[in-house]
């Protein structure tokens, strides 16, 4: 599941952020970053997915 979220974070960052934190501050921040510049939104989504994966292990 984490590999799928990483792939989604690369191509659709807000979707990956939503799947990771649902409706929270990080989700809205990711939408803003993705609208302004795609790459920061992608990096933020990857960070959320990796951070969430380490917390659950």
Secondary structure, DSSP 8 states (H G I E B T S, - for coil): -HHHHHHHHHH-HHHHHHHHHSSSHHHHHHHHHHHH-HHHHHHHHHHHHHHHHHHH-
